[in-house]
Amino acid sequence: MVLDVVFPPICVACRKYLRADEKESPLCADCEAKIQINNGFYCPVCKRRLATPLKTCHLEIKFILAAATDYENPVTRELIQTLKYKNIRNSIKPIAKIITSYLDKLDFVRSCSKDVLIVPVPLHKKRERLRGFNQSQLIAEIIKEYLITKDPQTSVKQENYNLIRKKPTKTQAEIKNFDDRAENVINCFETKNKEIFAGKNIILVDDVFTSGATMNEAARILKNAGSKKIIGFVVAKA
């Protein structure tokens, strides 16, 4: 309480002081209201909403895209960036609301198999050590808790360390060219134990989908390990 007087909490998006009833979240109610929640699955190539759920319009693509909101929204972008780069862990609270609202709209439990393996896109161990956490793991935990709560009969497991990033790469946000992004992540992932993924339906989790290079490469490795359907889940798509 004393700290609130000396250092009043502010909204991470608009930088206005938070009201007393808003202090459980790093986001004010006005900014939260500006976030639009999506209500469908998307093609990872053209990013159009899919007319038929779980069937992409590009047959050669190894996954379909589930994106809760859009990265162009400055509030969404600020939430994700404050979590990743400024270590404001409390940003995960409004992100969790975005995710669960989206999953409710999708009726996500019905869209999933009864046997699901949730796989966060891994950071290289050096980057995870510097950051102190992998934001994709935090997002994966929200999805896992949602599925278990909605349908206790669903078999959901989260596999954090069997898909690994075997070599450090540049941050994709630093690279503007699509081809350079794809080159940056080529062969950067590997599976420690392929049998874990064989025959499994996967929810592959990341924070943001821009060019799709990272998720494409991770999905390719999982398919090579024998995975069946893959849903690429992100908080936001660009």
N, C-alpha and C positions, 0 to 999 in steps of 0.2 A: 504494500500500500504506500509506504514512504517512497519507494523507488518510482511508483507511478506519478508521484508529485514532482520528484526531481527530474525523472526522465519519462515524461508522458508517452505511452505507447502510440505509435502512428501506423496508419494503413500503409502496407508495403507498396500499394499501387499508386494512390493519389497523394500520399504523405500528409493527409489530414489527421488530426488527433482522433483517436477512437473514443467513442462514447463508453460509458461505464458498462452498458449492456453488450458491447461489441468486443470486449477485451479478451475473450476466450479465443478469438481468431485474429490473425494478423491482417485481416481484410475487413474494411468497413462494409456496411450493408449496401450502400449505394454502389460501390464497386462490384460487390458480389452479384448484384442485380444486372450488371452489364454483361455477365458471362452467359452466352447462349449454349445450351446443351444440345448436342446432335441426337439423332434418333434412328440411325441406320448403320449398316456396314458399307465399306467403300472399296473400290478397286485401288490397289496400291500403285497402279501405273497412271491412270487418268484421274484418279481421286474422285470419280463420280460415285454417287450413292448407288448401291447395287439394287436392282429391281428384284432380284431373287436372292434372299439371304444365303450366305455361305457358298455362293457361286460367283467367282470373279468373271469379268468380261474379257480377261486375258488368260487363256487356258494354260499358258506356259508359266504363269506366276505361281509360286509355291505356297502362297498364303493369301488370306483376305485381311483387310484392314478394319479394325474397330478403333475409332477415334472419338473421344468423349466431347471434345470441343475444338476450337480453331486457334492456332498459334498467332494469327494476325491480331487477335484481340489483345490489346495492351495489358489488360488485367491478368489474363491467363499467362501471357509471356512473362510478366513480372513475377508472378507466383512461382513459376518453374525456375526462373533464373535466380531468385532469392534462395530457393531451396538448394540448387546445385552449386552456385558460385559464392553465395554469401553466408551459407551455413545457417540459414534461418529455418530450423527444423519445424517450427510451428506452421510453416507454409503447407505442410502436408495435410493439415486439418481441412482447409477449404478445397484442396485438391481431392481429398477423400469424398467430400460432398459432391464435387463435379463427377467423380467416377461412379458413385452409387446412383446418382440421378440418371446418368446415362445408362447404366446397367438395368435400372428399372424400366426405362423407356424401351430398351431392346427386348425386354423379357429374356434376359441373357441366360438364365438357367435352362430354359427350353431350347435355346440355340446351342447349348453345349452338350457334349456327350456326358454320360454318367461317370465316366472315368477320365479325369483330366489331370494333366501335368502342367503346372505353371512354371515357366522358365524365364527369369529376368535376363535381359541382355547384360552380359558381364562387363565390368570395367577391368582394365589391366590392374594387377595387384598393386603396382606403384601408385597409380592414380587413386584407387580406392583407399589406400593407406593415407594419402595426402588429404583426400576429401573427408575421410572418416566414415563413409558409408557409401552404398550404391543406391541412388534414388530409385532405380528400377526395382530393386528388392522391396523397397517401401511400398511402391505402387502394387507390386505383385501380392504383398501381404493383404492389402485392402481388398483386392479381387478375391483372394482365397477366403477371407473372412466372410465376404458377401455371399459367395456360393455356398459355403457351409451353413450359414445362417438361414438362407432362403430354402435350401434343400439338404437337410442332414443326411439324406441317403446318397448324396453325390460323393463319389470318391475323388477327393482333391488333394494333390500333393504338390509341394513347391520344391523345386530342385535348383538351388542357388549356385552350386560350385561344380557341376559336371559339364556344363558348357563353359569353357574358359576362353579368355582373350590371351592368346599365347605370346603376342608381341605388342609393345606399346605403339599407339598410332596417334597422329595429330587429332585434336578435337575437330569433329566434323564442322562445327560452327565457324571455324577459322577458314574453311575451304569453300569457295563459292562455286567452282565449276563442278558440274555433275560427274563428268568422267574422272576428275581428280578425286572426288569423294569416293567413287567406286574403287579406284586404284588404292586409295588410302587404307581400305578395310579388307581388300582381297586376301584370303587365307590368314586372316588375323584370329579366327576362332578355331577351336577344336573341341572334340568331346573326349573326356577322360574314360568314360565307360559307355560305349554305344548302346549296349543292351538296355540301359535305363530308358532310352528314347524309342526303341524299336516297338512299332505297333501302337504307339501312344498318340492320343489327340493332345495337341500342345496349345497353350496360350503363351505366346512369346511376348514379353512385356518390355516396353521402353517408355521414355518420357515424351519424346517428340518425334514425329515423322516428317522429314523434309524431303530430301531426295529419295529416301528409301534404301540407300546403299547399305547402311548398317543392318537393317532388318532383313533385307534381301540376302545378305551374306550369311547371317545367323540362320535364317530359314533354310538356306541351301545346305548348310552343315547338318542341321537337324534332319532334313529329308534324306541326306546321304546315310544318316544313322538309322534310318528306317521309320521315322515318324509318319503318322497318317495325316490327318487334317491339322493345319496350323492357323490359328487366329493371331494376327499381329495386333496387340493391344497397346495403344498410346493414350496419354492424357490429351494431347493436341496434335493436329496435323497442320502443316503449313500449306 
